[in-house]
Amino acid sequence: MKNTFTFDQPDKDGFFGEYGGSYIPEQLQEIMDDITASYLDIRRDPDFISELTDLYTHFVGRPSPIFHAKNLSAKYGADIYLKREDLNHTGAHKINHCLGEALLAKKMGKKKLIAETGAGQHGVALATAAALVGLECDIYMGEVDIKKEHPNVVRMQILGATVIPATHGRKTLKEAVDAAFEGYLKDPINQLYAIGSVVGPHPFPMMVRDFQSIVGNEAKVQFQEMTSALPDNIVACVGGGSNAIGIFSAFLDDTDVKLHGVEPSGHGLEQDGEHAASITKGSPGVMHGFKSYMLQDQEGEPMEVYSVASGLDYPSVGPQHSYLKDIGRVSYSTVGDAEAIDAFFELSRLEGIIPAIESAHAIAHALKLASSGENGSILVNLSGRGDKDIDFVVENYGSDYGVANTL
């Protein structure tokens, strides 16, 4: 299925309404302008589009299918469908933009890709893409997440990437981003910071969105072929927001389709530092080179955040999500740790699909929609599979669900 980029946002300065932009030092802005110009050039290049489309088909295994979860549907009273991004090569949606970023870096003459990762899915996908195109790769990852997501750490190392621990603060995703930026600034000429979500300075929120739009483009065609209609609801988890904006993008003009973004409420929204609900509890501010909703203290510094899902514990969110929240096009809500883990086991045991904990947040919200009386169709973007999470889940929650911990 051909990928197309036909968006009229952001504006030339990278803003979605008042959000986005590029708040970085002047010397770095020149390099970022070069990245922007190179991307705007190649995204119109038929050869680039053809090469990327060929990789999506023959390397990633696209299009990913839509699956009608009949057992969940029967139990909860609404037709629930899953866009199976978990079936992509590397196990998540992240490979969609990593291949695009790696090809861009190669065409720009860069020698190394660097990035942050939380749950490790972006790190694995970028290490995979780097190996494919012949570039070096450094992945920055919080020490806490290195321990928690050990299978993905091993995958990155097998693929030839260097995994560099972030050892300050809470030692999770925000700190990994800090460390990756520091690593990038040491040599921005020969390196490309392949940001792992729709965050960061312009052009990354636009660029990652564009590459992820294939998810929504496919889903729109597939769902109409399956049901002769559009879905009544689309649900996706939101940390930085790449999987969500990827599937939402094709449906933004279809106002009869309700769009639901699901943030992590962690241990609860009442206590600062115990959730990562940036849109729900945050306010506009600037972090990591862009303006968006963020969780911040009275001095405007990022707050500590938490989620059971390593890929969601980030104190800000992609600027296009902030814009969509303000105009009311997307409804943003939250799911806590306990609900996400319950949905993790529910999907595993009713449909034989073990989801990533991140994706389980979206499943949990879909089940709440159905249980509350929503009888229209619900399409969930199942953004990743749970191989990376099973050791952590069994060790911390297994006894509650009858799973013996033999680690």
Backbone torsions as a table, in degrees:
resi	resn	phi	psi	omega
1	MET	NA	125.1	-174.1
2	LYS	-68.4	137.2	175.8
3	ASN	-89.6	139.1	178.8
4	THR	-133.9	145.8	178.8
5	PHE	-119.3	105.0	-172.8
6	THR	-134.1	38.5	-174.9
7	PHE	-92.0	146.1	177.9
8	ASP	-100.7	5.2	173.6
9	GLN	-127.9	149.4	4.8
10	PRO	-80.1	-179.7	175.1
11	ASP	-76.5	-177.1	-173.0
12	LYS	-63.6	-20.7	178.7
13	ASP	-97.2	5.0	175.4
14	GLY	86.3	22.3	-178.4
15	PHE	-102.7	136.3	167.3
16	PHE	-103.6	96.8	-170.0
17	GLY	63.8	-123.3	179.2
18	GLU	-93.4	0.9	-172.0
19	TYR	-107.8	150.3	178.6
20	GLY	109.3	-130.9	-179.9
21	GLY	77.5	-164.6	-177.8
22	SER	-145.2	101.3	-177.6
23	TYR	-106.4	77.5	-174.7
24	ILE	-137.9	163.5	179.2
25	PRO	-58.8	150.4	-174.1
26	GLU	-58.2	-41.0	-178.3
27	GLN	-66.2	-33.1	177.2
28	LEU	-76.4	-28.5	-180.0
29	GLN	-62.6	-34.8	178.1
30	GLU	-61.8	-40.6	178.6
31	ILE	-68.9	-40.0	178.7
32	MET	-65.1	-36.1	176.6
33	ASP	-63.5	-35.7	177.1
34	ASP	-66.3	-40.6	176.6
35	ILE	-62.3	-43.0	179.5
36	THR	-60.6	-48.9	-178.5
37	ALA	-62.6	-41.7	-179.8
38	SER	-64.8	-41.1	179.7
39	TYR	-66.7	-45.8	-179.4
40	LEU	-61.2	-29.2	177.5
41	ASP	-73.4	-49.4	-173.8
42	ILE	-73.7	-25.5	-178.0
43	ARG	-71.6	-12.2	174.6
44	ARG	-101.5	0.7	-175.8
45	ASP	-85.9	115.5	-179.2
46	PRO	-57.2	-33.9	-180.0
47	ASP	-67.5	-39.9	177.6
48	PHE	-64.6	-47.1	-180.0
49	ILE	-61.7	-40.2	179.1
50	SER	-65.1	-43.5	-179.9
51	GLU	-64.3	-44.3	-179.6
52	LEU	-65.7	-42.7	179.7
53	THR	-62.9	-39.8	178.1
54	ASP	-62.5	-41.1	178.1
55	LEU	-67.0	-40.6	176.7
56	TYR	-57.5	-40.7	-176.3
57	THR	-76.4	-50.6	-168.4
58	HIS	-98.2	-14.7	179.6
59	PHE	-108.9	-47.2	-178.5
60	VAL	-81.0	-36.6	-176.7
61	GLY	95.8	27.5	178.1
62	ARG	-80.3	155.5	1.8
63	PRO	-75.4	143.5	172.3
64	SER	-73.3	142.3	-174.6
65	PRO	-78.1	163.4	165.7
66	ILE	-103.4	132.4	-177.0
67	PHE	-116.9	129.9	175.0
68	HIS	-83.9	111.3	-178.3
69	ALA	-80.7	83.1	-171.0
70	LYS	-68.6	-33.4	-179.6
71	ASN	-70.4	-43.6	173.9
72	LEU	-62.0	-42.3	-178.4
73	SER	-60.5	-43.7	-179.0
74	ALA	-65.6	-39.0	-177.3
75	LYS	-72.8	-38.2	-171.3
76	TYR	-104.2	-7.1	168.8
77	GLY	86.8	13.2	174.4
78	ALA	-140.3	150.7	179.5
79	ASP	-74.8	113.4	-177.7
80	ILE	-108.7	128.0	179.7
81	TYR	-121.2	153.1	-179.6
82	LEU	-124.1	126.5	169.8
83	LYS	-85.1	112.4	-164.0
84	ARG	-85.7	65.1	174.0
85	GLU	-67.0	-17.1	176.7
86	ASP	-66.0	-17.3	-179.1
87	LEU	-88.0	-5.0	176.4
88	ASN	-62.9	152.3	169.3
89	HIS	-55.9	131.9	-174.1
90	THR	85.2	-8.1	166.8
91	GLY	92.1	10.7	-179.9
92	ALA	-163.0	178.5	178.9
93	HIS	-71.3	-17.4	-170.9
94	LYS	-58.6	-30.2	-178.3
95	ILE	-61.2	-25.6	-178.0
96	ASN	-59.0	-48.1	-179.2
97	HIS	-88.1	-25.7	179.5
98	CYS	-63.4	-39.8	176.7
99	LEU	-63.5	-41.8	178.3
100	GLY	-62.8	-44.5	-179.8
101	GLU	-66.4	-38.9	179.7
102	ALA	-65.9	-42.5	177.5
103	LEU	-64.3	-39.3	176.7
104	LEU	-61.0	-47.3	-179.7
105	ALA	-59.9	-42.9	179.9
106	LYS	-61.6	-44.7	-178.5
107	LYS	-69.4	-25.1	177.5
108	MET	-85.1	-3.4	178.9
109	GLY	81.3	17.9	178.1
110	LYS	-72.1	155.5	-179.1
111	LYS	-107.0	-19.0	-175.4
112	LYS	-144.4	140.7	169.4
113	LEU	-100.9	136.0	171.8
114	ILE	-129.0	153.6	-178.5
115	ALA	-164.1	165.1	169.1
116	GLU	-97.4	161.0	170.1
117	THR	-150.3	148.9	176.9
118	GLY	-104.0	-74.3	178.6
119	ALA	-76.3	-10.3	-179.8
120	GLY	95.9	-9.3	-177.2
121	GLN	-68.3	-42.0	176.4
122	HIS	-66.0	-40.0	178.7
123	GLY	-61.5	-45.3	178.3
124	VAL	-63.4	-43.8	-178.6
125	ALA	-64.5	-41.3	-179.3
126	LEU	-70.9	-39.9	176.0
127	ALA	-60.0	-38.8	176.8
128	THR	-62.9	-47.8	-179.0
129	ALA	-65.5	-38.9	179.3
130	ALA	-63.1	-43.3	177.6
131	ALA	-61.0	-40.6	-177.0
132	LEU	-64.6	-40.9	-175.4
133	VAL	-97.8	-2.4	174.1
134	GLY	82.7	38.1	177.7
135	LEU	-114.4	152.4	170.8
136	GLU	-68.7	161.8	-176.2
137	CYS	-150.4	124.9	172.5
138	ASP	-114.1	129.4	178.9
139	ILE	-118.6	123.4	177.5
140	TYR	-96.8	130.4	-174.0
141	MET	-145.2	135.0	179.3
142	GLY	-60.6	144.6	-179.1
143	GLU	-57.3	-38.2	179.1
144	VAL	-61.5	-44.3	-178.4
145	ASP	-72.3	-30.3	176.3
146	ILE	-59.8	-42.6	178.6
147	LYS	-71.3	-41.4	-174.2
148	LYS	-71.0	-36.3	-174.3
149	GLU	-113.5	43.5	-173.5
150	HIS	-53.2	-41.7	179.7
151	PRO	-56.2	-38.0	179.7
152	ASN	-73.1	-30.1	175.3
153	VAL	-62.2	-44.8	178.6
154	VAL	-62.5	-42.1	179.0
155	ARG	-59.0	-46.4	179.9
156	MET	-59.1	-42.5	-179.1
157	GLN	-68.1	-40.3	176.4
158	ILE	-59.6	-37.2	-178.9
159	LEU	-75.9	-5.2	175.4
160	GLY	100.5	2.7	179.4
161	ALA	-80.6	153.3	171.7
162	THR	-96.9	121.2	180.0
163	VAL	-96.3	119.6	-174.6
164	ILE	-112.1	119.2	-176.6
165	PRO	-74.3	139.3	169.6
166	ALA	-94.1	120.6	-167.8
167	THR	-112.3	7.2	-178.5
168	HIS	-106.7	166.5	177.7
169	GLY	59.1	-137.1	179.0
170	ARG	-82.0	-3.2	174.4
171	LYS	61.8	39.0	178.9
172	THR	-126.5	-146.0	-167.5
173	LEU	-66.0	-45.0	-178.7
174	LYS	-59.3	-42.4	-179.9
175	GLU	-68.1	-33.3	175.4
176	ALA	-64.4	-38.5	176.6
177	VAL	-64.0	-45.7	177.0
178	ASP	-53.5	-50.0	-176.3
179	ALA	-65.6	-38.5	179.5
180	ALA	-65.0	-40.9	176.9
181	PHE	-61.1	-42.0	178.0
182	GLU	-61.9	-42.7	177.5
183	GLY	-64.0	-38.6	179.6
184	TYR	-64.9	-42.0	-176.3
185	LEU	-65.6	-18.4	178.3
186	LYS	-69.3	-26.6	-179.6
187	ASP	-159.8	70.1	-178.9
188	PRO	-71.6	-11.6	179.7
189	ILE	-73.7	-45.6	-173.9
190	ASN	-97.5	-8.4	-179.0
191	GLN	-113.0	152.9	167.6
192	LEU	-120.4	124.0	174.4
193	TYR	-81.2	104.8	-178.4
194	ALA	-87.6	84.7	-175.8
195	ILE	-58.7	140.5	-168.4
196	GLY	-92.6	6.6	178.1
197	SER	-153.6	-172.5	-179.0
198	VAL	-86.7	50.3	-178.8
199	VAL	-128.3	-179.8	179.4
200	GLY	90.8	179.1	179.4
201	PRO	-70.7	154.9	173.2
202	HIS	-54.1	133.4	20.0
203	PRO	-102.5	11.8	-168.8
204	PHE	-65.7	-41.3	176.6
205	PRO	-59.5	-35.3	176.8
206	MET	-72.8	-47.2	-173.6
207	MET	-64.9	-47.7	179.5
208	VAL	-64.9	-40.8	175.0
209	ARG	-56.0	-46.8	-178.0
210	ASP	-60.2	-46.6	179.8
211	PHE	-65.9	-36.0	-179.9
212	GLN	-78.0	-12.7	-178.1
213	SER	-62.6	-16.5	177.6
214	ILE	-60.3	-28.9	179.3
215	VAL	-62.3	-50.0	179.2
216	GLY	-68.5	-39.4	179.0
217	ASN	-59.2	-45.2	177.6
218	GLU	-64.6	-48.3	-173.8
219	ALA	-59.8	-38.2	-177.3
220	LYS	-64.0	-43.8	178.2
221	VAL	-68.8	-47.0	-176.2
222	GLN	-61.8	-44.3	-175.7
223	PHE	-66.2	-39.0	178.0
224	GLN	-68.0	-34.8	176.6
225	GLU	-66.3	-35.4	-178.4
226	MET	-77.6	-37.2	-168.2
227	THR	-124.1	-6.8	-174.8
228	SER	61.9	25.6	179.1
229	ALA	-155.1	170.1	171.0
230	LEU	-89.1	156.4	176.4
231	PRO	-65.2	147.7	175.9
232	ASP	-76.3	-30.8	-178.7
233	ASN	-138.8	142.6	170.7
234	ILE	-125.0	132.0	-175.0
235	VAL	-125.6	135.1	177.1
236	ALA	-149.6	145.5	175.7
237	CYS	-73.8	155.8	-178.0
238	VAL	-135.3	115.4	166.9
239	GLY	-110.5	-89.5	164.8
240	GLY	-75.3	-36.5	170.4
241	GLY	111.1	19.6	-175.5
242	SER	-71.9	-42.3	-179.0
243	ASN	-68.5	-35.2	-179.2
244	ALA	-67.6	-49.2	-178.8
245	ILE	-66.2	-28.4	178.1
246	GLY	-62.5	-43.7	-179.0
247	ILE	-85.1	-31.9	179.5
248	PHE	-66.1	-32.5	-166.9
249	SER	-55.3	-37.5	-176.8
250	ALA	-77.2	-11.7	-173.0
251	PHE	-116.1	6.3	-174.3
252	LEU	-61.5	-33.0	-179.9
253	ASP	-86.7	-7.3	179.5
254	ASP	-92.7	84.1	-168.6
255	THR	-69.1	-13.4	175.0
256	ASP	-78.0	-12.7	177.8
257	VAL	-91.1	118.3	179.4
258	LYS	-82.9	130.7	-178.4
259	LEU	-108.8	129.7	-174.7
260	HIS	-124.3	117.0	172.9
261	GLY	-100.7	134.4	-171.7
262	VAL	-118.4	113.8	178.8
263	GLU	-96.1	160.8	179.2
264	PRO	-87.7	122.9	174.0
265	SER	-92.1	-0.4	171.2
266	GLY	55.2	-123.1	178.0
267	HIS	-84.7	-7.3	179.8
268	GLY	142.3	146.6	-176.8
269	LEU	-77.8	-13.3	-173.8
270	GLU	-73.2	-28.0	-172.6
271	GLN	-108.4	121.0	175.3
272	ASP	-59.4	139.9	179.2
273	GLY	87.8	-5.1	-177.4
274	GLU	-112.2	12.2	176.8
275	HIS	-150.5	175.7	177.0
276	ALA	-137.9	42.7	-177.6
277	ALA	-90.1	77.9	-171.8
278	SER	-65.6	-40.3	179.4
279	ILE	-76.8	-43.2	-175.1
280	THR	-66.2	-39.6	-173.9
281	LYS	-118.2	-2.2	-175.4
282	GLY	-92.9	-174.9	177.7
283	SER	-146.7	160.6	-176.4
284	PRO	-60.6	135.2	178.3
285	GLY	-165.6	176.4	-176.8
286	VAL	-115.5	130.0	177.5
287	MET	-152.9	143.3	176.6
288	HIS	51.2	34.6	170.8
289	GLY	87.1	11.0	179.4
290	PHE	-147.8	158.6	178.9
291	LYS	-102.7	131.7	178.3
292	SER	-165.8	179.4	169.1
293	TYR	-64.0	136.4	178.7
294	MET	-150.4	155.7	174.4
295	LEU	-87.4	114.9	-171.8
296	GLN	-140.4	154.9	177.3
297	ASP	-86.5	-173.3	-175.5
298	GLN	-66.8	-20.1	177.5
299	GLU	-92.2	2.4	-179.7
300	GLY	82.3	10.9	178.1
301	GLU	-86.9	146.3	-179.6
302	PRO	-60.1	136.3	174.7
303	MET	-78.9	159.6	168.5
304	GLU	-69.1	146.2	-179.1
305	VAL	-132.6	166.7	-178.7
306	TYR	-151.9	143.4	166.7
307	SER	-156.5	149.5	173.0
308	VAL	-62.8	-22.5	178.5
309	ALA	-95.1	113.3	-176.2
310	SER	-61.7	-27.9	-178.8
311	GLY	-80.8	-1.5	-177.5
312	LEU	-115.1	-6.3	-172.6
313	ASP	-90.2	71.7	-179.1
314	TYR	-126.4	136.2	-172.4
315	PRO	-83.7	11.8	174.4
316	SER	-140.6	-169.5	-175.3
317	VAL	-155.0	156.3	179.8
318	GLY	-54.4	138.9	-175.1
319	PRO	-62.2	-29.9	178.3
320	GLN	-67.3	-32.5	175.3
321	HIS	-63.3	-40.7	178.6
322	SER	-61.8	-41.8	177.3
323	TYR	-63.2	-45.2	-179.5
324	LEU	-65.8	-31.5	175.1
325	LYS	-66.1	-46.5	-176.1
326	ASP	-64.5	-36.5	-179.3
327	ILE	-86.3	-2.6	175.3
328	GLY	79.5	13.8	-178.2
329	ARG	-77.2	-30.3	178.9
330	VAL	-118.7	137.8	175.3
331	SER	-95.4	121.0	-179.5
332	TYR	-106.6	130.5	180.0
333	SER	-138.0	-175.2	-175.0
334	THR	-131.2	156.3	174.5
335	VAL	-135.7	136.0	-178.9
336	GLY	-89.8	173.2	-178.6
337	ASP	-54.4	-50.4	-174.4
338	ALA	-61.7	-42.1	178.7
339	GLU	-64.2	-40.2	-178.8
340	ALA	-65.9	-43.3	180.0
341	ILE	-67.0	-37.9	176.8
342	ASP	-61.8	-42.4	178.2
343	ALA	-67.5	-33.4	175.6
344	PHE	-55.6	-49.1	-179.9
345	PHE	-74.5	-34.2	-179.1
346	GLU	-62.1	-47.5	178.6
347	LEU	-66.2	-39.7	-179.3
348	SER	-60.9	-43.2	-171.8
349	ARG	-89.9	-20.7	177.6
350	LEU	-95.6	-27.6	-175.9
351	GLU	-124.2	-3.7	-179.9
352	GLY	70.6	27.5	-179.6
353	ILE	-125.4	117.0	178.4
354	ILE	-91.9	112.6	-175.8
355	PRO	-90.5	159.8	166.1
356	ALA	-61.4	149.9	178.3
357	ILE	-60.6	-34.4	176.8
358	GLU	-57.4	-51.8	-178.5
359	SER	-64.9	-28.5	178.7
360	ALA	-63.3	-25.3	174.5
361	HIS	-63.2	-41.8	178.1
362	ALA	-68.3	-40.0	176.4
363	ILE	-59.9	-44.5	-179.4
364	ALA	-58.9	-42.7	180.0
365	HIS	-68.1	-37.7	177.5
366	ALA	-61.4	-40.6	179.0
367	LEU	-67.2	-35.5	176.1
368	LYS	-67.2	-39.5	175.9
369	LEU	-58.9	-48.9	-179.0
370	ALA	-63.1	-43.1	-178.0
371	SER	-67.5	-25.0	-178.0
372	SER	-85.8	1.4	175.2
373	GLY	111.6	0.0	175.1
374	GLU	-68.2	113.0	-178.4
375	ASN	-107.8	6.4	172.9
376	GLY	-81.0	175.0	-179.0
377	SER	-73.0	148.0	-179.6
378	ILE	-129.7	119.3	176.5
379	LEU	-106.1	118.8	180.0
380	VAL	-102.8	132.4	172.1
381	ASN	-82.4	101.4	179.8
382	LEU	-81.8	87.7	-163.9
383	SER	-72.4	-20.4	-179.1
384	GLY	-162.7	161.0	178.8
385	ARG	-96.6	162.5	-168.1
386	GLY	-97.5	14.7	178.7
387	ASP	-52.3	-42.7	-176.9
388	LYS	-64.8	-21.8	-171.1
389	ASP	-101.4	-10.0	-166.8
390	ILE	-66.5	-38.1	178.8
391	ASP	-63.2	-45.4	179.4
392	PHE	-62.6	-44.8	-178.1
393	VAL	-64.1	-45.2	-179.0
394	VAL	-64.6	-42.8	-178.1
395	GLU	-64.0	-37.7	-173.1
396	ASN	-100.9	-23.0	-174.4
397	TYR	-132.8	-6.3	-171.9
398	GLY	-56.6	-43.0	-176.9
399	SER	-62.3	-29.3	179.3
400	ASP	-70.7	-18.7	-176.5
401	TYR	-120.3	18.2	175.5
402	GLY	74.1	25.5	178.5
403	VAL	-108.2	122.8	-178.4
404	ALA	-75.0	134.7	176.9
405	ASN	-89.4	105.2	-179.0
406	THR	-106.9	14.0	-178.8
407	LEU	-68.9	NA	NA
